[in-house]
Amino acid sequence: MSYWWYPDWYNGQSYLGRSRPAGEPDGGRDVTDPQKRLARAVAEAFFDDAAVTGGQFDLSVQNGVVILDGVADTEASRSAAVVRAWSVPGVRDVCNALTVKKHRRR
């Protein structure tokens, strides 16, 4: 069961504080693929940063380039996600396609 909007690359195990299944070093995920490792490292960095809040992010990695797509709740969260992605070792570039959610006026 996934608690996040990106179940294909992050299953929430470490964030939720659960232990990994015995005999599976990464909860059954392929840790030998460098693109998956980098995507996971960026996702973990997002969770560690209180400034990256709210929204729905689609994160992918191709040849060390982090591709961010989706909707952030605020411009501050959008900017923080980009800065945090750049801070992860191994990231060669960040393609930021995140948009900011339009809030209705009441």
Secondary structure as a PSIPRED ss2 file (coil, helix, strand):
# PSIPRED VFORMAT (PSIPRED V4.0)

   1 M C   1.000  0.000  0.000
   2 S C   1.000  0.000  0.000
   3 Y C   1.000  0.000  0.000
   4 W C   1.000  0.000  0.000
   5 W C   1.000  0.000  0.000
   6 Y C   1.000  0.000  0.000
   7 P C   1.000  0.000  0.000
   8 D C   1.000  0.000  0.000
   9 W C   1.000  0.000  0.000
  10 Y C   1.000  0.000  0.000
  11 N C   1.000  0.000  0.000
  12 G C   1.000  0.000  0.000
  13 Q C   1.000  0.000  0.000
  14 S C   1.000  0.000  0.000
  15 Y C   1.000  0.000  0.000
  16 L C   1.000  0.000  0.000
  17 G C   1.000  0.000  0.000
  18 R C   1.000  0.000  0.000
  19 S C   1.000  0.000  0.000
  20 R C   1.000  0.000  0.000
  21 P C   1.000  0.000  0.000
  22 A C   1.000  0.000  0.000
  23 G C   1.000  0.000  0.000
  24 E C   1.000  0.000  0.000
  25 P C   1.000  0.000  0.000
  26 D C   1.000  0.000  0.000
  27 G C   1.000  0.000  0.000
  28 G C   1.000  0.000  0.000
  29 R C   1.000  0.000  0.000
  30 D C   1.000  0.000  0.000
  31 V C   1.000  0.000  0.000
  32 T C   1.000  0.000  0.000
  33 D C   1.000  0.000  0.000
  34 P H   0.000  1.000  0.000
  35 Q H   0.000  1.000  0.000
  36 K H   0.000  1.000  0.000
  37 R H   0.000  1.000  0.000
  38 L H   0.000  1.000  0.000
  39 A H   0.000  1.000  0.000
  40 R H   0.000  1.000  0.000
  41 A H   0.000  1.000  0.000
  42 V H   0.000  1.000  0.000
  43 A H   0.000  1.000  0.000
  44 E H   0.000  1.000  0.000
  45 A H   0.000  1.000  0.000
  46 F H   0.000  1.000  0.000
  47 F H   0.000  1.000  0.000
  48 D H   0.000  1.000  0.000
  49 D C   1.000  0.000  0.000
  50 A C   1.000  0.000  0.000
  51 A C   1.000  0.000  0.000
  52 V C   1.000  0.000  0.000
  53 T C   1.000  0.000  0.000
  54 G C   1.000  0.000  0.000
  55 G E   0.000  0.000  1.000
  56 Q E   0.000  0.000  1.000
  57 F E   0.000  0.000  1.000
  58 D E   0.000  0.000  1.000
  59 L E   0.000  0.000  1.000
  60 S E   0.000  0.000  1.000
  61 V E   0.000  0.000  1.000
  62 Q E   0.000  0.000  1.000
  63 N C   1.000  0.000  0.000
  64 G C   1.000  0.000  0.000
  65 V E   0.000  0.000  1.000
  66 V E   0.000  0.000  1.000
  67 I E   0.000  0.000  1.000
  68 L E   0.000  0.000  1.000
  69 D E   0.000  0.000  1.000
  70 G E   0.000  0.000  1.000
  71 V E   0.000  0.000  1.000
  72 A E   0.000  0.000  1.000
  73 D C   1.000  0.000  0.000
  74 T C   1.000  0.000  0.000
  75 E H   0.000  1.000  0.000
  76 A H   0.000  1.000  0.000
  77 S H   0.000  1.000  0.000
  78 R H   0.000  1.000  0.000
  79 S H   0.000  1.000  0.000
  80 A H   0.000  1.000  0.000
  81 A H   0.000  1.000  0.000
  82 V H   0.000  1.000  0.000
  83 V H   0.000  1.000  0.000
  84 R H   0.000  1.000  0.000
  85 A H   0.000  1.000  0.000
  86 W H   0.000  1.000  0.000
  87 S C   1.000  0.000  0.000
  88 V C   1.000  0.000  0.000
  89 P C   1.000  0.000  0.000
  90 G C   1.000  0.000  0.000
  91 V C   1.000  0.000  0.000
  92 R C   1.000  0.000  0.000
  93 D E   0.000  0.000  1.000
  94 V E   0.000  0.000  1.000
  95 C E   0.000  0.000  1.000
  96 N E   0.000  0.000  1.000
  97 A E   0.000  0.000  1.000
  98 L E   0.000  0.000  1.000
  99 T E   0.000  0.000  1.000
 100 V E   0.000  0.000  1.000
 101 K C   1.000  0.000  0.000
 102 K C   1.000  0.000  0.000
 103 H C   1.000  0.000  0.000
 104 R C   1.000  0.000  0.000
 105 R C   1.000  0.000  0.000
 106 R C   1.000  0.000  0.000
